[in-house]
Amino acid sequence: MGNLTLKELGRRAFETAKAKGFHDEPIDIPRALMLTVSELAEALEADRKNKRADLSAFFDKEPCEIFPFREKFEVHVKDTFEDELADAGFDYVADEEVDASFDDDGDDEF
């Protein structure tokens, strides 16, 4: 997949949300910022309640027929600090002027 800009990641997230019926048109910047703030507040609340994702259980290699991805997500990740923090990142789409990229080649270097 190579390097993806934040704008490209945002576009992909928007297209996925649109396909699932969440948005019909892009969200303007002030609204995106407020959505981000609300997700950060939810992350703070999850942290206050010590709700953390159980990633070892989520990534456990159980057969999908027994415990499908969606169920694993809802049991081990949904509404946790990590989930809400990820939601905050998806709510804001970087402006074209921002020079930032995400390197997804697996070497953990940006």
C-alpha positions as CSV (number, residue, x, y, z in Angstrom):
1,M,0.0,0.0,0.0
2,G,3.0,2.3,0.6
3,N,2.8,5.8,2.2
4,L,-0.6,7.3,2.7
5,T,-1.2,10.9,3.4
6,L,-3.6,11.9,6.2
7,K,-5.9,13.3,3.5
8,E,-6.0,9.9,1.7
9,L,-6.7,8.1,5.0
10,G,-9.4,10.6,5.7
11,R,-10.9,10.1,2.2
12,R,-10.9,6.3,2.7
13,A,-12.5,6.7,6.1
14,F,-15.2,9.0,4.7
15,E,-15.9,6.7,1.8
16,T,-16.3,3.7,4.2
17,A,-18.6,5.8,6.4
18,K,-20.6,6.9,3.4
19,A,-21.0,3.3,2.2
20,K,-22.3,2.4,5.6
21,G,-24.8,5.2,5.6
22,F,-23.2,7.6,8.1
23,H,-22.5,10.6,5.8
24,D,-23.7,11.7,2.4
25,E,-21.3,14.6,1.9
26,P,-18.0,15.7,3.5
27,I,-18.1,17.3,6.9
28,D,-16.9,20.9,7.2
29,I,-13.8,21.7,9.3
30,P,-15.7,23.3,12.3
31,R,-18.0,20.3,12.6
32,A,-15.1,17.9,12.2
33,L,-13.3,19.6,15.0
34,M,-16.3,19.4,17.3
35,L,-16.7,15.7,16.5
36,T,-13.1,15.3,17.4
37,V,-13.5,17.1,20.7
38,S,-16.5,15.0,21.6
39,E,-14.6,11.7,20.8
40,L,-11.7,12.9,22.9
41,A,-14.2,13.6,25.8
42,E,-15.5,10.0,25.4
43,A,-11.9,8.7,25.4
44,L,-11.3,10.7,28.7
45,E,-14.4,9.1,30.2
46,A,-13.3,5.6,29.1
47,D,-9.9,6.3,30.7
48,R,-11.5,7.6,33.9
49,K,-13.5,4.3,34.1
50,N,-10.3,2.3,33.2
51,K,-12.0,0.8,30.1
52,R,-9.1,-0.5,28.0
53,A,-9.1,-2.7,24.9
54,D,-8.1,-6.3,25.5
55,L,-6.0,-6.5,22.3
56,S,-4.5,-9.9,23.1
57,A,-8.0,-11.4,23.2
58,F,-9.0,-9.4,20.1
59,F,-6.1,-10.6,18.0
60,D,-6.3,-14.2,19.3
61,K,-6.4,-16.6,16.3
62,E,-9.8,-18.2,17.1
63,P,-11.7,-19.4,14.0
64,C,-13.9,-16.7,12.6
65,E,-16.9,-19.1,12.5
66,I,-16.8,-19.3,16.3
67,F,-16.2,-15.7,17.2
68,P,-16.5,-13.3,14.2
69,F,-14.6,-10.1,13.9
70,R,-17.5,-7.9,14.8
71,E,-18.3,-9.8,17.9
72,K,-14.6,-9.8,18.9
73,F,-14.5,-6.0,18.4
74,E,-17.7,-5.4,20.4
75,V,-16.5,-7.6,23.3
76,H,-12.8,-6.6,23.5
77,V,-12.5,-3.1,21.9
78,K,-15.8,-1.1,21.6
79,D,-16.2,2.0,23.7
80,T,-12.7,1.6,25.3
81,F,-10.1,4.4,25.5
82,E,-8.3,3.1,22.4
83,D,-11.6,2.9,20.4
84,E,-12.6,6.4,21.3
85,L,-9.1,7.8,20.6
86,A,-9.2,6.1,17.1
87,D,-12.6,7.6,16.5
88,A,-11.2,11.1,17.3
89,G,-8.6,10.5,14.6
90,F,-11.1,9.6,12.0
91,D,-13.4,12.6,12.7
92,Y,-10.8,15.1,11.5
93,V,-9.6,15.0,7.9
94,A,-6.3,16.8,7.3
95,D,-6.3,19.8,5.0
96,E,-4.4,19.5,1.7
97,E,-1.8,22.0,3.0
98,V,-0.8,19.6,5.8
99,D,2.4,17.7,4.9
100,A,2.0,14.5,6.9
101,S,2.0,10.9,5.8
102,F,1.5,7.5,7.3
103,D,4.0,4.8,6.4
104,D,2.3,1.4,6.5
105,D,5.1,-0.8,5.4
106,G,5.4,-2.3,8.9
107,D,8.8,-1.0,10.0
108,D,7.3,1.4,12.5
109,E,9.1,4.4,11.0
110,F,7.3,7.6,10.0
